[in-house]
Amino acid sequence: MTAYAAVVLAGGAGRRMGGRDKPALPVGGVPMRERVLTAVADASPRILVGPGPAIAGVRLTREMPPGGGPVAAVAAGLALLDMEVPVVALLAADLPLLTRPAVGDLLDHLHGVDRPRSAGTASRQRPRSVTADGACYVDRSGRRQTLCGVWRSAALRAALDRLTVRRGGDVAGAPLRELLAGLTVREVTWHGDDPGPWFDCDTERDLRRAEEWTR
């Protein structure tokens, strides 16, 4: 088993959902944030960054200022992690198709584990000599889904420190791509029939589609 923590970001405004608490919306009768937290049930600790409510066995915190964006949320989550935690999964709270095997694929890829590929799993590559700072899924257009990834905690902290200095101590409103720029990332491709574990729900149509895939 790979020791890792999980930071789940749930502080978005949900503008395309009419301002509703998007991660609390159910898919298959289960709130999306609880689906994500279940997918990382073996992570320790599990940290939810957002307005809550609190969930048993999960630490709750809030980015500063509230609504300050993903980098501020990452900073709030990392602040609750012990320095000894080697790896942290950074996940959006609206990923209803995320599963533990999908997280496991990311962890294996980060550590260079090479296993046979089967339908519905990530592509495998031979172990590489370069140590990666993180691993994340890429969608079918080749775009990195950075909030469906796992990262070495030390590399992420160092990146946050650099960004904080560049921005004069204030990371509120900073884009996630600026935080992760310069990190070595292993890109993981999904080969399942479903939309992929990074599929997020920004609209009512997305919710309906997710419902279809979770039946």
PyMOL commands that set and color helices and strands:
alter all, ss='L'
color gray80, all
select helices_A, chain A and resi 15-17+22-24+32-39+70-78+100-111+153-166+176-180+204-213
alter helices_A, ss='H'
color red, helices_A
select strands_A, chain A and resi 5-9+26-27+30-31+46-49+59-61+87-92+134-138+144-152+185-189
alter strands_A, ss='S'
color yellow, strands_A
deselect
rebuild
show_as cartoon
